[in-house]
Amino acid sequence: MTKTEDDAQPKPRRGRPRDPERYRRILDVARKHFYAHGLERASLDAIAAEAGVSKMTIYSHFTSKEGLFEAEVRDRTERVVGGLAGAGALDEMDPRKALLAIGEQFLTLAREDEALGQFRSVYGAAGAQPMVCQAFYRQGADRLIGDLAAYLRRADAAGTLKVPHPRQAADLFLAMFLGDGHIRGLLMLDMPSARENRALLREAVRVFMAAYAIAH
């Protein structure tokens, strides 16, 4: 792969305290640039300028453009399961409520314009940038499936669900939201309405509970 201005990377400085507001600002600006230009064409110089920081500051936080991209993907996935855990929504005694909350968050994430732009960007990099694709998978699908599987194990232990293979079940549940509407979004076609999304969410949870809920 041809080296660019963003490939010359100094080593990150260890032990430096991070400024949460600055860190957040860099991520927000990076999200816009990755969506608008794709990973390959997004420029760290432009991201740094808009965020009001130096490129060295970005390197100190994220090591590289690929590291920044991975952090931005991780930030998105935290909204789905990680963000809900702190709100107490992942109650293993009420799996239907938890699954509705997770499904709603994931459905919103999977159909955001910027998230769809990331999917297009990474799919275009497949083969040419394997490390980027691995990071996208690790911080995206792999992390979400793993977090949901951990919740399903708790529900199984609590006796509210019977889930012999939690990771497989988590994969199946999230995959129900990556059908027609997600494909239409990737192709920049008309998206499902909010009413259609709500109907899909309810049906996905109904099907999952029919397969894994314990009858009382």
C-alpha positions, -999 to +999 in steps of 0.1 A: +000+000+000+013+035-009+024+056+020+006+088+026+011+119+048-008+100+075+015+070+076+045+086+093+035+078+129+055+088+160+051+065+189+023+075+213+034+091+245+027+070+275+014+083+308-001+116+294-035+125+308-062+126+283-085+156+280-120+141+277-135+170+259-107+171+234-108+134+229-145+136+223-141+164+198-115+145+178-138+115+176-168+136+165-148+154+138-132+121+126-167+105+123-177+132+099-145+129+078-146+091+076-183+093+065-176+121+039-144+108+025-139+072+035-110+058+055-085+059+026-091+096+016-098+110+051-069+133+061-055+135+096-043+171+088-079+181+080-093+163+111-068+179+133-074+214+119-112+211+123-109+197+158-085+225+168-056+202+177-022+192+162-017+160+143+008+150+170-021+152+195-041+128+174-011+104+173-007+107+211-042+095+216-048+071+188-013+062+173-025+063+137-054+070+114-063+033+116-062+036+154-085+066+153-109+047+130-110+018+154-116+041+184-145+057+165-161+023+157-156+013+194-173+045+204-204+036+183-207+001+196-207+013+232-240+029+226-257-005+220-249-029+248-223-010+268-244+021+271-274+002+281-257-018+309-251+014+329-288+023+326-299-010+341-317-020+310-300-054+307-319-071+335-315-108+331-349-113+348-367-094+320-350-105+287-378-092+265-373-057+278-336-060+275-338-073+239-362-046+229-337-020+242-307-036+226-325-042+193-337-006+191-302+007+197-286-016+172-313-009+146-307+028+149-269+023+147-271+000+117-292+025+097-275+058+105-261+075+075-226+078+090-225+042+101-236+031+066-208+052+052-184+033+074-196+000+062-192+011+025-157+024+033-145-008+050-161-031+024-142-011-002-109-017+018-115-054+021-084-072+009-063-041+005-064-031+042-068-063+063-058-047+095-085-020+092-111-046+084-100-067+114-103-036+136-137-028+123-149-064+129-132-065+164-147-033+176-180-037+158-197-071+152-174-092+173-177-069+203-215-065+201-221-103+196-197-110+226-214-085+248-249-097+240-237-133+244-225-124+279-260-111+288-277-142+274-254-164+296-266-144+326-303-148+315-297-185+311-281-188+345-311-168+360-335-193+344-354-167+322-339-180+289-326-213+278-296-206+255-273-235+249-251-215+225-251-179+236-228-165+209-247-182+182-280-169+196-265-134+199-254-135+163-288-147+151-306-119+170-284-091+157-285-106+122-323-101+120-316-063+117-292-066+088-316-076+061-336-056+036-334-022+053-297-024+059-290-035+023-311-006+010-292+018+032-258+005+019-271+010-017-284+045-008-320+035-017-352+046+002-351+034+038-378+017+058-401+040+077-401+043+115-432+023+116-416-005+096-386-004+119-407-007+150-426-037+135-393-054+126-380-048+162-411-063+178-411-093+154-374-100+160-378-101+197-410-122+194-391-148+173-361-148+196-382-153+227-403-180+210-370-199+204-353-193+238-378-183+265-385-208+292-422-216+294-437-212+329 
